[in-house]
Every structure is written in C-alpha cells, then in structure tokens.
Amino acid sequence: MFGLSEHELASLFGVQRQSVTEWREKGLPAARVASVERLVDLADVLAREVINTRIPQIVRTPDAWLGERTILDTIKADGPEAVYAYLHRLFSYDNA
C-alpha cells in the first residue's frame, strides 16, 4: 500500500517498526483494523484514479492544497478523511 517500507508504515501509525512486523506475522490487533481498512480504501481510490506505479510518488509529493504537506504527512497528522477531501477536489472537473 502506497509503496511504504515497514519503517514508513510504522511511522504512519505511530508505532515501532517491530509492531508492523508482528502485524504481518500474527495479524492486526482489533484496535487497528478500522484505521488500516480506511487506508486500504484510500489506496483503492487512488488506484482507480491514477496509474498505480505513480502512487508512491504522489503520496510523497507536497501539495499546496495540503498546506505543502504530502498525503502521508496529512494522513499522519489529520487522518485519511482530510485526504478524501483533497482527492475530491483534485479529481473534480470543477476545481476552479
């Protein structure tokens, strides 16, 4: 998802990299399922709208509409919902 390393994924969720490794081996803790599902949904939206190989670059590129933050920074600070608003504006035909 988003072409993230385990370190980047851990940073996104505010956990240690070892936690991400444990999630892969033992499964997600129940308390993390909803937040991971929201990110997977966000990744699906991007996959439908842009060329998949560009997604890692897109999520790491600062944008003025995000206050010069990246999509990843915005997710970390404000959650995925803030990115949905950005994507709606970005993919809208009327973004004047």
Backbone bond lengths (Angstrom), bond angles and torsions (degrees), N, CA, C in turn:
res aa  C-N    CA-C-N  psi(-1)  N-CA   C-N-CA  omega(-1)  CA-C   N-CA-C  phi
1 M - - - 1.452 - - 1.519 108.80 -
2 F 1.307 116.93 121.44 1.465 125.05 179.88 1.523 112.63 63.05
3 G 1.319 118.81 6.17 1.452 121.53 -178.51 1.517 113.14 66.80
4 L 1.333 116.80 35.46 1.457 121.50 -176.29 1.524 112.21 -86.44
5 S 1.311 115.04 143.06 1.459 120.17 170.35 1.533 108.02 -76.46
6 E 1.311 117.31 168.77 1.464 119.88 176.90 1.526 110.60 -62.45
7 H 1.322 116.38 -36.55 1.471 120.16 178.03 1.531 110.95 -63.30
8 E 1.342 117.11 -45.28 1.468 120.85 179.24 1.528 111.03 -65.03
9 L 1.320 116.39 -41.30 1.459 120.37 178.72 1.521 110.91 -63.71
10 A 1.313 116.60 -42.00 1.461 120.58 177.29 1.520 110.74 -62.02
11 S 1.309 117.29 -42.69 1.463 121.19 178.52 1.526 110.96 -62.13
12 L 1.314 116.90 -40.13 1.457 121.79 179.59 1.528 111.40 -60.63
13 F 1.329 116.32 -37.23 1.463 121.04 -179.61 1.520 113.30 -94.96
14 G 1.334 117.41 -2.22 1.459 120.61 178.76 1.518 113.59 68.83
15 V 1.336 115.41 37.12 1.469 120.87 179.06 1.525 109.08 -128.14
16 Q 1.319 116.37 171.92 1.460 121.93 175.19 1.530 109.69 -76.06
17 R 1.329 116.18 152.19 1.456 121.00 178.46 1.524 111.70 -56.89
18 Q 1.329 116.39 -34.22 1.464 120.32 179.33 1.529 111.13 -61.65
19 S 1.328 117.43 -30.73 1.462 120.25 177.77 1.523 110.68 -64.65
20 V 1.329 116.53 -41.26 1.464 120.63 179.22 1.526 109.77 -64.36
21 T 1.322 116.29 -42.11 1.465 120.08 177.13 1.523 109.90 -59.68
22 E 1.319 116.82 -43.44 1.468 121.03 178.71 1.526 111.35 -63.87
23 W 1.337 117.26 -39.12 1.470 120.49 177.91 1.523 110.05 -60.24
24 R 1.328 116.24 -41.45 1.466 119.72 -179.69 1.531 111.45 -65.26
25 E 1.313 115.58 -36.94 1.466 120.29 -176.77 1.524 113.02 -81.52
26 K 1.334 117.12 -40.45 1.468 121.12 -172.77 1.520 114.64 -111.79
27 G 1.325 116.70 -6.66 1.457 120.13 -177.61 1.521 111.07 98.43
28 L 1.308 114.68 163.53 1.463 120.89 -178.75 1.513 111.36 -73.71
29 P 1.334 116.44 141.16 1.459 118.63 170.97 1.535 108.67 -67.25
30 A 1.296 117.07 146.77 1.469 121.43 -178.01 1.524 112.11 -53.87
31 A 1.316 117.37 -34.38 1.464 121.03 -178.34 1.530 112.84 -69.26
32 R 1.321 117.86 -15.86 1.474 121.70 -178.39 1.529 113.57 -102.84
33 V 1.312 118.32 -11.47 1.460 121.17 -173.37 1.531 112.05 -58.61
34 A 1.314 118.54 -47.40 1.465 121.27 -176.81 1.530 111.46 -62.83
35 S 1.324 117.28 -43.38 1.465 118.89 -178.16 1.529 111.17 -69.11
36 V 1.315 117.50 -35.96 1.465 120.16 176.88 1.522 109.77 -68.09
37 E 1.318 117.80 -40.38 1.464 120.87 178.37 1.526 111.39 -62.13
38 R 1.338 117.52 -37.79 1.479 120.31 177.56 1.529 110.25 -63.94
39 L 1.324 117.38 -39.37 1.469 119.95 178.55 1.529 111.36 -69.29
40 V 1.319 116.98 -38.19 1.460 120.07 177.26 1.523 109.84 -63.31
41 D 1.332 117.13 -41.61 1.458 121.00 177.02 1.527 110.84 -61.57
42 L 1.312 116.89 -42.74 1.457 121.47 177.73 1.529 110.61 -62.02
43 A 1.325 116.70 -42.24 1.463 120.93 176.97 1.531 110.85 -62.33
44 D 1.334 117.12 -37.75 1.465 121.07 177.51 1.525 111.21 -64.26
45 V 1.325 116.69 -40.84 1.472 120.66 177.57 1.523 109.61 -60.49
46 L 1.310 116.73 -48.05 1.465 119.68 178.73 1.525 111.26 -61.28
47 A 1.318 117.05 -41.52 1.463 121.08 -178.91 1.530 111.74 -63.07
48 R 1.316 117.34 -31.86 1.472 120.75 177.97 1.527 112.01 -75.36
49 E 1.323 117.44 -26.93 1.457 120.97 -171.13 1.528 115.17 -102.12
50 V 1.317 117.78 -23.81 1.463 120.09 -176.78 1.524 110.18 -131.98
51 I 1.298 116.15 167.17 1.458 121.45 176.91 1.531 108.15 -67.39
52 N 1.318 116.40 124.94 1.468 121.79 -173.57 1.523 113.99 -52.82
53 T 1.302 117.07 -38.08 1.464 119.14 -178.12 1.522 112.60 -68.99
54 R 1.328 117.82 -15.31 1.466 121.59 178.76 1.523 112.70 -88.54
55 I 1.325 118.41 -13.85 1.462 121.39 -175.03 1.533 112.67 -56.87
56 P 1.338 120.36 -46.98 1.468 118.22 179.24 1.532 113.11 -56.46
57 Q 1.318 117.50 -38.79 1.464 120.91 178.09 1.521 110.73 -69.54
58 I 1.313 116.68 -43.08 1.465 121.03 -177.68 1.523 111.11 -61.38
59 V 1.327 117.96 -43.74 1.469 119.69 -176.55 1.526 112.45 -72.95
60 R 1.341 117.13 -13.17 1.476 121.33 -179.20 1.534 113.30 -105.68
61 T 1.325 118.06 0.06 1.462 121.59 -176.73 1.527 110.36 -97.76
62 P 1.336 117.89 121.92 1.475 119.74 177.76 1.528 110.72 -62.09
63 D 1.328 115.73 148.35 1.457 121.27 -179.23 1.522 109.58 -137.78
64 A 1.311 116.36 141.13 1.473 121.75 179.79 1.523 111.16 -59.27
65 W 1.337 117.82 -37.30 1.466 120.58 -179.88 1.523 112.21 -65.88
66 L 1.315 117.08 -16.33 1.466 121.81 177.22 1.526 110.96 -106.53
67 G 1.312 117.26 19.12 1.457 120.80 -179.10 1.512 111.85 68.66
68 E 1.345 116.06 37.24 1.473 123.44 -177.98 1.532 112.64 62.98
69 R 1.322 116.24 21.56 1.463 120.30 173.54 1.518 108.60 -99.90
70 T 1.320 115.43 165.57 1.460 120.64 174.36 1.529 108.67 -88.12
71 I 1.318 116.12 169.19 1.463 120.34 173.68 1.527 109.60 -60.93
72 L 1.327 117.26 -41.45 1.464 120.05 179.58 1.523 111.30 -63.26
73 D 1.332 117.58 -43.27 1.469 120.83 177.75 1.523 110.99 -61.98
74 T 1.325 116.18 -39.81 1.458 120.98 -179.92 1.517 111.24 -66.38
75 I 1.325 117.12 -42.04 1.466 120.65 176.90 1.529 109.52 -60.36
76 K 1.321 115.96 -46.44 1.461 120.25 -178.08 1.528 111.56 -62.58
77 A 1.326 117.62 -41.42 1.464 121.66 -176.15 1.525 113.43 -82.73
78 D 1.341 116.78 -41.41 1.466 120.60 -169.99 1.521 114.68 -121.43
79 G 1.321 117.23 -6.95 1.456 120.40 -178.37 1.518 112.02 89.21
80 P 1.317 116.61 166.92 1.468 121.62 -176.83 1.520 114.48 -63.76
81 E 1.332 117.98 -26.97 1.458 120.20 -176.83 1.525 111.53 -59.30
82 A 1.328 117.44 -37.37 1.467 120.77 178.31 1.521 110.86 -63.86
83 V 1.311 117.15 -31.87 1.461 120.77 179.83 1.523 110.59 -74.38
84 Y 1.335 117.83 -33.83 1.469 120.05 176.44 1.521 110.69 -59.27
85 A 1.317 118.08 -42.06 1.465 121.47 178.40 1.532 110.27 -62.93
86 Y 1.313 116.01 -41.95 1.465 121.28 177.53 1.530 110.39 -61.68
87 L 1.327 117.19 -47.49 1.462 120.90 -178.56 1.520 111.44 -64.73
88 H 1.319 116.80 -37.87 1.466 119.74 177.42 1.524 109.99 -59.42
89 R 1.321 115.73 -45.23 1.462 119.70 178.88 1.526 110.43 -67.13
90 L 1.310 117.89 -41.94 1.450 122.55 -177.96 1.517 112.03 -63.76
91 F 1.323 117.28 -41.89 1.452 121.22 -176.40 1.516 113.43 -90.49
92 S 1.321 117.30 -1.79 1.454 121.83 -179.97 1.524 109.65 -73.71
93 Y 1.299 115.14 145.88 1.468 119.50 176.28 1.514 110.83 -78.22
94 D 1.324 116.87 -17.08 1.459 121.51 -178.35 1.525 109.11 -116.14
95 N 1.325 117.67 73.02 1.445 119.92 -179.95 1.525 111.64 -107.20
96 A 1.292 115.16 34.38 1.471 120.14 176.86 1.503 110.63 -80.68
